[in-house]
Structures are given as structure tokens and as C-alpha cells.
Amino acid sequence: MEYRHDLHEGTSTFAALVAALIVVATGLAWAGEGSISVTSVDAMLKQNPLQAAGPTAKVSGSSQAGNSELQVIEMSQIKLHHHDQEDHIVYVARGRGILRMGEKGQETREVKPGDIINLPRGVPHGFEKQGDENLVLLVVATAGWKPLEDTKFYE
């Protein structure tokens, strides 16, 4: 399996994806099937923070538009895993860390705010923060996926 290492290559893809989400949300609002809402990552993290004595990662908030979902994930570590049914696009909003890839996590890459990571289904990956600040990841995924059924951990 081949892994692409250019984390900046997907910048225009991510921008197009965000624009598409906005168009879908706006279209739903105009069709009377939904409404436009505005919140912030700060508000989501404040309402649902990662506790020091609790799990190492959590979804602090999410927003859906059509068939897509944006999850705000705060984490100190996410163990090496893959998804059989789900592709992700991950935007690093805060913190610095290490992305581990491959079945044994043998490939590593530093990640920092502004990085965009394309994680195709079936590709093993995990994250670990570096320093005191937790990583905050914005993850675009298909709405309604079942992470507990779809996620396979290696460790």
C-alpha cells in the first residue's frame, strides 16, 4: 500500500469541500429543510472539553450538511486504527503532533496547525500530541457512519 506524504497537496481539495458543505447547507436552508447555524470551535471545546483523567480523545462537537459531517475532535492520543467503510479529510486546527501510518505505525509525520491530511479507508493511522497543547482536528466524514462498528484498532 502506498502512502502520499505531501500534506499540503490537498489544500484546494479541502477548500472546495468546505465550500461544498456551505453550499449544501445553504441549499437546504433555502429549500426549507434546514436552517443555517453558526458556532465556533472554541464554543464546542468549551461546552465539551477533553478531561485530563478521561479518554484520550473525544468528539467535542459536530455539524452536518447533507451527506457530510464535520467533527471537532480534541485529543492527546488516538491509537493506531483504520476504517473499512470511511474516508476522512482531517484539518489540524490546533496543537502539534505525530501522525503514525502503516500497519505497525512505522511511518511517522509531524503535523501542525494548517495541515490537511487525506486518510483513505483501510489505511492505518493514529495521532499523538507533542507538547502541552492537545491536538484539535476538524474531520470531514460521511454523516451517519458507525465508528464503533467500522473502526479496527491495532493496539
PyMOL commands that place a pseudoatom at each C-alpha (Angstrom):
pseudoatom trace, name=CA, resn=MET, resi=1, chain=A, elem=C, hetatm=0, pos=[0.000, 0.000, 0.000]
pseudoatom trace, name=CA, resn=GLU, resi=2, chain=A, elem=C, hetatm=0, pos=[1.387, 3.413, -0.925]
pseudoatom trace, name=CA, resn=TYR, resi=3, chain=A, elem=C, hetatm=0, pos=[1.092, 6.480, 1.301]
pseudoatom trace, name=CA, resn=ARG, resi=4, chain=A, elem=C, hetatm=0, pos=[1.273, 10.047, -0.005]
pseudoatom trace, name=CA, resn=HIS, resi=5, chain=A, elem=C, hetatm=0, pos=[3.322, 12.319, 2.171]
pseudoatom trace, name=CA, resn=ASP, resi=6, chain=A, elem=C, hetatm=0, pos=[2.544, 15.796, 0.819]
pseudoatom trace, name=CA, resn=LEU, resi=7, chain=A, elem=C, hetatm=0, pos=[0.196, 17.109, 3.497]
pseudoatom trace, name=CA, resn=HIS, resi=8, chain=A, elem=C, hetatm=0, pos=[-0.239, 20.454, 1.702]
pseudoatom trace, name=CA, resn=GLU, resi=9, chain=A, elem=C, hetatm=0, pos=[-1.301, 18.890, -1.591]
pseudoatom trace, name=CA, resn=GLY, resi=10, chain=A, elem=C, hetatm=0, pos=[-4.975, 18.737, -0.541]
pseudoatom trace, name=CA, resn=THR, resi=11, chain=A, elem=C, hetatm=0, pos=[-5.347, 22.431, 0.368]
pseudoatom trace, name=CA, resn=SER, resi=12, chain=A, elem=C, hetatm=0, pos=[-7.509, 23.247, -2.650]
pseudoatom trace, name=CA, resn=THR, resi=13, chain=A, elem=C, hetatm=0, pos=[-9.447, 19.993, -2.148]
pseudoatom trace, name=CA, resn=PHE, resi=14, chain=A, elem=C, hetatm=0, pos=[-10.220, 20.925, 1.455]
pseudoatom trace, name=CA, resn=ALA, resi=15, chain=A, elem=C, hetatm=0, pos=[-11.261, 24.454, 0.453]
pseudoatom trace, name=CA, resn=ALA, resi=16, chain=A, elem=C, hetatm=0, pos=[-13.566, 23.006, -2.215]
pseudoatom trace, name=CA, resn=LEU, resi=17, chain=A, elem=C, hetatm=0, pos=[-15.002, 20.547, 0.312]
pseudoatom trace, name=CA, resn=VAL, resi=18, chain=A, elem=C, hetatm=0, pos=[-15.738, 23.305, 2.829]
pseudoatom trace, name=CA, resn=ALA, resi=19, chain=A, elem=C, hetatm=0, pos=[-17.307, 25.407, 0.075]
pseudoatom trace, name=CA, resn=ALA, resi=20, chain=A, elem=C, hetatm=0, pos=[-19.452, 22.432, -0.957]
pseudoatom trace, name=CA, resn=LEU, resi=21, chain=A, elem=C, hetatm=0, pos=[-20.601, 21.945, 2.636]
pseudoatom trace, name=CA, resn=ILE, resi=22, chain=A, elem=C, hetatm=0, pos=[-21.613, 25.605, 2.803]
pseudoatom trace, name=CA, resn=VAL, resi=23, chain=A, elem=C, hetatm=0, pos=[-23.495, 25.341, -0.500]
pseudoatom trace, name=CA, resn=VAL, resi=24, chain=A, elem=C, hetatm=0, pos=[-25.318, 22.200, 0.671]
pseudoatom trace, name=CA, resn=ALA, resi=25, chain=A, elem=C, hetatm=0, pos=[-26.225, 23.828, 3.998]
pseudoatom trace, name=CA, resn=THR, resi=26, chain=A, elem=C, hetatm=0, pos=[-27.395, 26.991, 2.233]
pseudoatom trace, name=CA, resn=GLY, resi=27, chain=A, elem=C, hetatm=0, pos=[-29.387, 24.950, -0.299]
pseudoatom trace, name=CA, resn=LEU, resi=28, chain=A, elem=C, hetatm=0, pos=[-31.135, 23.060, 2.492]
pseudoatom trace, name=CA, resn=ALA, resi=29, chain=A, elem=C, hetatm=0, pos=[-31.997, 26.306, 4.236]
pseudoatom trace, name=CA, resn=TRP, resi=30, chain=A, elem=C, hetatm=0, pos=[-33.493, 27.745, 1.052]
pseudoatom trace, name=CA, resn=ALA, resi=31, chain=A, elem=C, hetatm=0, pos=[-35.459, 24.564, 0.471]
pseudoatom trace, name=CA, resn=GLY, resi=32, chain=A, elem=C, hetatm=0, pos=[-36.997, 24.858, 3.924]
pseudoatom trace, name=CA, resn=GLU, resi=33, chain=A, elem=C, hetatm=0, pos=[-35.425, 21.555, 5.022]
pseudoatom trace, name=CA, resn=GLY, resi=34, chain=A, elem=C, hetatm=0, pos=[-32.897, 23.037, 7.408]
pseudoatom trace, name=CA, resn=SER, resi=35, chain=A, elem=C, hetatm=0, pos=[-31.503, 26.242, 8.735]
pseudoatom trace, name=CA, resn=ILE, resi=36, chain=A, elem=C, hetatm=0, pos=[-28.168, 27.978, 8.760]
pseudoatom trace, name=CA, resn=SER, resi=37, chain=A, elem=C, hetatm=0, pos=[-26.420, 27.851, 12.090]
pseudoatom trace, name=CA, resn=VAL, resi=38, chain=A, elem=C, hetatm=0, pos=[-23.172, 29.407, 13.221]
pseudoatom trace, name=CA, resn=THR, resi=39, chain=A, elem=C, hetatm=0, pos=[-20.957, 28.217, 16.050]
pseudoatom trace, name=CA, resn=SER, resi=40, chain=A, elem=C, hetatm=0, pos=[-17.256, 28.174, 16.755]
pseudoatom trace, name=CA, resn=VAL, resi=41, chain=A, elem=C, hetatm=0, pos=[-14.650, 25.551, 17.524]
pseudoatom trace, name=CA, resn=ASP, resi=42, chain=A, elem=C, hetatm=0, pos=[-13.950, 27.446, 20.770]
pseudoatom trace, name=CA, resn=ALA, resi=43, chain=A, elem=C, hetatm=0, pos=[-17.604, 27.133, 21.824]
pseudoatom trace, name=CA, resn=MET, resi=44, chain=A, elem=C, hetatm=0, pos=[-17.674, 23.401, 21.078]
pseudoatom trace, name=CA, resn=LEU, resi=45, chain=A, elem=C, hetatm=0, pos=[-14.448, 22.777, 23.008]
pseudoatom trace, name=CA, resn=LYS, resi=46, chain=A, elem=C, hetatm=0, pos=[-15.632, 24.862, 25.957]
pseudoatom trace, name=CA, resn=GLN, resi=47, chain=A, elem=C, hetatm=0, pos=[-19.001, 23.056, 26.147]
pseudoatom trace, name=CA, resn=ASN, resi=48, chain=A, elem=C, hetatm=0, pos=[-17.473, 19.584, 25.852]
pseudoatom trace, name=CA, resn=PRO, resi=49, chain=A, elem=C, hetatm=0, pos=[-13.778, 19.633, 26.874]
pseudoatom trace, name=CA, resn=LEU, resi=50, chain=A, elem=C, hetatm=0, pos=[-11.420, 16.670, 26.988]
pseudoatom trace, name=CA, resn=GLN, resi=51, chain=A, elem=C, hetatm=0, pos=[-10.901, 15.815, 30.649]
pseudoatom trace, name=CA, resn=ALA, resi=52, chain=A, elem=C, hetatm=0, pos=[-7.354, 15.051, 31.847]
pseudoatom trace, name=CA, resn=ALA, resi=53, chain=A, elem=C, hetatm=0, pos=[-8.430, 11.906, 33.721]
pseudoatom trace, name=CA, resn=GLY, resi=54, chain=A, elem=C, hetatm=0, pos=[-10.793, 10.703, 30.993]
pseudoatom trace, name=CA, resn=PRO, resi=55, chain=A, elem=C, hetatm=0, pos=[-10.422, 9.245, 27.498]
pseudoatom trace, name=CA, resn=THR, resi=56, chain=A, elem=C, hetatm=0, pos=[-7.521, 10.372, 25.291]
pseudoatom trace, name=CA, resn=ALA, resi=57, chain=A, elem=C, hetatm=0, pos=[-9.831, 11.597, 22.501]
pseudoatom trace, name=CA, resn=LYS, resi=58, chain=A, elem=C, hetatm=0, pos=[-13.404, 12.739, 22.074]
pseudoatom trace, name=CA, resn=VAL, resi=59, chain=A, elem=C, hetatm=0, pos=[-15.744, 14.345, 19.592]
pseudoatom trace, name=CA, resn=SER, resi=60, chain=A, elem=C, hetatm=0, pos=[-16.338, 17.746, 21.165]
pseudoatom trace, name=CA, resn=GLY, resi=61, chain=A, elem=C, hetatm=0, pos=[-18.949, 18.712, 18.605]
pseudoatom trace, name=CA, resn=SER, resi=62, chain=A, elem=C, hetatm=0, pos=[-20.173, 18.119, 15.091]
pseudoatom trace, name=CA, resn=SER, resi=63, chain=A, elem=C, hetatm=0, pos=[-22.178, 19.719, 12.335]
pseudoatom trace, name=CA, resn=GLN, resi=64, chain=A, elem=C, hetatm=0, pos=[-23.995, 18.027, 9.461]
pseudoatom trace, name=CA, resn=ALA, resi=65, chain=A, elem=C, hetatm=0, pos=[-24.794, 19.278, 5.977]
pseudoatom trace, name=CA, resn=GLY, resi=66, chain=A, elem=C, hetatm=0, pos=[-26.455, 16.856, 3.601]
pseudoatom trace, name=CA, resn=ASN, resi=67, chain=A, elem=C, hetatm=0, pos=[-24.445, 13.638, 3.497]
pseudoatom trace, name=CA, resn=SER, resi=68, chain=A, elem=C, hetatm=0, pos=[-21.359, 15.118, 5.153]
pseudoatom trace, name=CA, resn=GLU, resi=69, chain=A, elem=C, hetatm=0, pos=[-20.394, 15.683, 8.755]
pseudoatom trace, name=CA, resn=LEU, resi=70, chain=A, elem=C, hetatm=0, pos=[-17.694, 17.849, 10.275]
pseudoatom trace, name=CA, resn=GLN, resi=71, chain=A, elem=C, hetatm=0, pos=[-16.461, 16.562, 13.628]
pseudoatom trace, name=CA, resn=VAL, resi=72, chain=A, elem=C, hetatm=0, pos=[-14.354, 18.606, 16.042]
pseudoatom trace, name=CA, resn=ILE, resi=73, chain=A, elem=C, hetatm=0, pos=[-12.059, 16.134, 17.791]
pseudoatom trace, name=CA, resn=GLU, resi=74, chain=A, elem=C, hetatm=0, pos=[-9.887, 17.092, 20.744]
pseudoatom trace, name=CA, resn=MET, resi=75, chain=A, elem=C, hetatm=0, pos=[-7.228, 14.539, 21.586]
pseudoatom trace, name=CA, resn=SER, resi=76, chain=A, elem=C, hetatm=0, pos=[-3.966, 13.770, 23.276]
pseudoatom trace, name=CA, resn=GLN, resi=77, chain=A, elem=C, hetatm=0, pos=[-3.704, 10.385, 21.543]
pseudoatom trace, name=CA, resn=ILE, resi=78, chain=A, elem=C, hetatm=0, pos=[-5.681, 8.258, 19.102]
pseudoatom trace, name=CA, resn=LYS, resi=79, chain=A, elem=C, hetatm=0, pos=[-4.319, 4.719, 18.890]
pseudoatom trace, name=CA, resn=LEU, resi=80, chain=A, elem=C, hetatm=0, pos=[-3.353, 3.173, 15.563]
pseudoatom trace, name=CA, resn=HIS, resi=81, chain=A, elem=C, hetatm=0, pos=[-6.506, 2.086, 13.683]
pseudoatom trace, name=CA, resn=HIS, resi=82, chain=A, elem=C, hetatm=0, pos=[-8.241, 2.055, 10.311]
pseudoatom trace, name=CA, resn=HIS, resi=83, chain=A, elem=C, hetatm=0, pos=[-11.792, 2.316, 8.982]
pseudoatom trace, name=CA, resn=ASP, resi=84, chain=A, elem=C, hetatm=0, pos=[-13.178, -0.214, 6.490]
pseudoatom trace, name=CA, resn=GLN, resi=85, chain=A, elem=C, hetatm=0, pos=[-16.024, 1.999, 5.244]
pseudoatom trace, name=CA, resn=GLU, resi=86, chain=A, elem=C, hetatm=0, pos=[-14.941, 5.565, 5.884]
pseudoatom trace, name=CA, resn=ASP, resi=87, chain=A, elem=C, hetatm=0, pos=[-12.597, 8.054, 4.241]
pseudoatom trace, name=CA, resn=HIS, resi=88, chain=A, elem=C, hetatm=0, pos=[-11.600, 11.149, 6.203]
pseudoatom trace, name=CA, resn=ILE, resi=89, chain=A, elem=C, hetatm=0, pos=[-10.169, 14.537, 5.440]
pseudoatom trace, name=CA, resn=VAL, resi=90, chain=A, elem=C, hetatm=0, pos=[-8.514, 15.950, 8.555]
pseudoatom trace, name=CA, resn=TYR, resi=91, chain=A, elem=C, hetatm=0, pos=[-7.579, 19.585, 9.129]
pseudoatom trace, name=CA, resn=VAL, resi=92, chain=A, elem=C, hetatm=0, pos=[-5.234, 20.264, 12.060]
pseudoatom trace, name=CA, resn=ALA, resi=93, chain=A, elem=C, hetatm=0, pos=[-6.736, 23.323, 13.770]
pseudoatom trace, name=CA, resn=ARG, resi=94, chain=A, elem=C, hetatm=0, pos=[-4.577, 23.421, 16.920]
pseudoatom trace, name=CA, resn=GLY, resi=95, chain=A, elem=C, hetatm=0, pos=[-1.609, 21.776, 18.538]
pseudoatom trace, name=CA, resn=ARG, resi=96, chain=A, elem=C, hetatm=0, pos=[1.314, 19.836, 17.170]
pseudoatom trace, name=CA, resn=GLY, resi=97, chain=A, elem=C, hetatm=0, pos=[1.662, 16.109, 16.968]
pseudoatom trace, name=CA, resn=ILE, resi=98, chain=A, elem=C, hetatm=0, pos=[2.824, 12.984, 15.238]
pseudoatom trace, name=CA, resn=LEU, resi=99, chain=A, elem=C, hetatm=0, pos=[0.753, 11.136, 12.638]
pseudoatom trace, name=CA, resn=ARG, resi=100, chain=A, elem=C, hetatm=0, pos=[1.571, 7.429, 12.560]
pseudoatom trace, name=CA, resn=MET, resi=101, chain=A, elem=C, hetatm=0, pos=[0.778, 5.428, 9.415]
pseudoatom trace, name=CA, resn=GLY, resi=102, chain=A, elem=C, hetatm=0, pos=[1.148, 1.807, 8.312]
pseudoatom trace, name=CA, resn=GLU, resi=103, chain=A, elem=C, hetatm=0, pos=[0.092, -1.437, 9.962]
pseudoatom trace, name=CA, resn=LYS, resi=104, chain=A, elem=C, hetatm=0, pos=[2.721, -1.052, 12.680]
pseudoatom trace, name=CA, resn=GLY, resi=105, chain=A, elem=C, hetatm=0, pos=[2.752, 2.742, 12.739]
pseudoatom trace, name=CA, resn=GLN, resi=106, chain=A, elem=C, hetatm=0, pos=[6.240, 2.617, 11.277]
pseudoatom trace, name=CA, resn=GLU, resi=107, chain=A, elem=C, hetatm=0, pos=[5.812, 5.715, 9.117]
pseudoatom trace, name=CA, resn=THR, resi=108, chain=A, elem=C, hetatm=0, pos=[5.564, 8.990, 11.003]
pseudoatom trace, name=CA, resn=ARG, resi=109, chain=A, elem=C, hetatm=0, pos=[4.937, 12.580, 10.067]
pseudoatom trace, name=CA, resn=GLU, resi=110, chain=A, elem=C, hetatm=0, pos=[4.830, 15.741, 12.167]
pseudoatom trace, name=CA, resn=VAL, resi=111, chain=A, elem=C, hetatm=0, pos=[1.524, 17.602, 11.937]
pseudoatom trace, name=CA, resn=LYS, resi=112, chain=A, elem=C, hetatm=0, pos=[0.804, 21.215, 12.845]
pseudoatom trace, name=CA, resn=PRO, resi=113, chain=A, elem=C, hetatm=0, pos=[-1.976, 23.794, 12.517]
pseudoatom trace, name=CA, resn=GLY, resi=114, chain=A, elem=C, hetatm=0, pos=[-2.960, 24.302, 8.898]
pseudoatom trace, name=CA, resn=ASP, resi=115, chain=A, elem=C, hetatm=0, pos=[-2.045, 20.780, 7.747]
pseudoatom trace, name=CA, resn=ILE, resi=116, chain=A, elem=C, hetatm=0, pos=[-4.637, 18.845, 5.728]
pseudoatom trace, name=CA, resn=ILE, resi=117, chain=A, elem=C, hetatm=0, pos=[-4.491, 15.062, 5.770]
pseudoatom trace, name=CA, resn=ASN, resi=118, chain=A, elem=C, hetatm=0, pos=[-6.331, 12.728, 3.399]
pseudoatom trace, name=CA, resn=LEU, resi=119, chain=A, elem=C, hetatm=0, pos=[-6.977, 9.390, 5.156]
pseudoatom trace, name=CA, resn=PRO, resi=120, chain=A, elem=C, hetatm=0, pos=[-8.437, 6.840, 2.735]
pseudoatom trace, name=CA, resn=ARG, resi=121, chain=A, elem=C, hetatm=0, pos=[-10.404, 3.897, 4.136]
pseudoatom trace, name=CA, resn=GLY, resi=122, chain=A, elem=C, hetatm=0, pos=[-8.256, 0.910, 5.030]
pseudoatom trace, name=CA, resn=VAL, resi=123, chain=A, elem=C, hetatm=0, pos=[-5.113, 2.948, 5.751]
pseudoatom trace, name=CA, resn=PRO, resi=124, chain=A, elem=C, hetatm=0, pos=[-3.887, 2.503, 9.344]
pseudoatom trace, name=CA, resn=HIS, resi=125, chain=A, elem=C, hetatm=0, pos=[-3.352, 5.806, 11.161]
pseudoatom trace, name=CA, resn=GLY, resi=126, chain=A, elem=C, hetatm=0, pos=[-3.046, 7.243, 14.656]
pseudoatom trace, name=CA, resn=PHE, resi=127, chain=A, elem=C, hetatm=0, pos=[-2.149, 10.562, 16.287]
pseudoatom trace, name=CA, resn=GLU, resi=128, chain=A, elem=C, hetatm=0, pos=[-0.240, 11.665, 19.350]
pseudoatom trace, name=CA, resn=LYS, resi=129, chain=A, elem=C, hetatm=0, pos=[0.135, 15.217, 20.600]
pseudoatom trace, name=CA, resn=GLN, resi=130, chain=A, elem=C, hetatm=0, pos=[3.547, 16.783, 21.091]
pseudoatom trace, name=CA, resn=GLY, resi=131, chain=A, elem=C, hetatm=0, pos=[3.900, 19.338, 23.873]
pseudoatom trace, name=CA, resn=ASP, resi=132, chain=A, elem=C, hetatm=0, pos=[1.301, 20.535, 26.362]
pseudoatom trace, name=CA, resn=GLU, resi=133, chain=A, elem=C, hetatm=0, pos=[-1.497, 21.549, 23.987]
pseudoatom trace, name=CA, resn=ASN, resi=134, chain=A, elem=C, hetatm=0, pos=[-3.990, 18.913, 22.807]
pseudoatom trace, name=CA, resn=LEU, resi=135, chain=A, elem=C, hetatm=0, pos=[-4.486, 18.407, 19.106]
pseudoatom trace, name=CA, resn=VAL, resi=136, chain=A, elem=C, hetatm=0, pos=[-7.768, 19.753, 17.753]
pseudoatom trace, name=CA, resn=LEU, resi=137, chain=A, elem=C, hetatm=0, pos=[-8.715, 18.084, 14.483]
pseudoatom trace, name=CA, resn=LEU, resi=138, chain=A, elem=C, hetatm=0, pos=[-11.560, 19.022, 12.143]
pseudoatom trace, name=CA, resn=VAL, resi=139, chain=A, elem=C, hetatm=0, pos=[-12.603, 15.776, 10.472]
pseudoatom trace, name=CA, resn=VAL, resi=140, chain=A, elem=C, hetatm=0, pos=[-14.876, 15.668, 7.430]
pseudoatom trace, name=CA, resn=ALA, resi=141, chain=A, elem=C, hetatm=0, pos=[-16.654, 12.328, 7.054]
pseudoatom trace, name=CA, resn=THR, resi=142, chain=A, elem=C, hetatm=0, pos=[-19.851, 10.854, 5.671]
pseudoatom trace, name=CA, resn=ALA, resi=143, chain=A, elem=C, hetatm=0, pos=[-22.721, 11.579, 8.059]
pseudoatom trace, name=CA, resn=GLY, resi=144, chain=A, elem=C, hetatm=0, pos=[-24.217, 8.631, 9.884]
pseudoatom trace, name=CA, resn=TRP, resi=145, chain=A, elem=C, hetatm=0, pos=[-21.208, 6.332, 9.804]
pseudoatom trace, name=CA, resn=LYS, resi=146, chain=A, elem=C, hetatm=0, pos=[-20.874, 3.984, 12.761]
pseudoatom trace, name=CA, resn=PRO, resi=147, chain=A, elem=C, hetatm=0, pos=[-17.361, 4.455, 14.180]
pseudoatom trace, name=CA, resn=LEU, resi=148, chain=A, elem=C, hetatm=0, pos=[-17.606, 1.688, 16.789]
pseudoatom trace, name=CA, resn=GLU, resi=149, chain=A, elem=C, hetatm=0, pos=[-18.532, -0.848, 14.107]
pseudoatom trace, name=CA, resn=ASP, resi=150, chain=A, elem=C, hetatm=0, pos=[-16.188, 0.480, 11.419]
pseudoatom trace, name=CA, resn=THR, resi=151, chain=A, elem=C, hetatm=0, pos=[-13.012, 1.153, 13.423]
pseudoatom trace, name=CA, resn=LYS, resi=152, chain=A, elem=C, hetatm=0, pos=[-10.416, -1.596, 13.742]
pseudoatom trace, name=CA, resn=PHE, resi=153, chain=A, elem=C, hetatm=0, pos=[-7.628, -0.952, 16.290]
pseudoatom trace, name=CA, resn=TYR, resi=154, chain=A, elem=C, hetatm=0, pos=[-4.103, -2.360, 16.019]
pseudoatom trace, name=CA, resn=GLU, resi=155, chain=A, elem=C, hetatm=0, pos=[-3.028, -1.633, 19.597]
for i in range(1, 155): cmd.bond("trace and resi %d" % i, "trace and resi %d" % (i + 1))
show_as sticks, trace
zoom trace
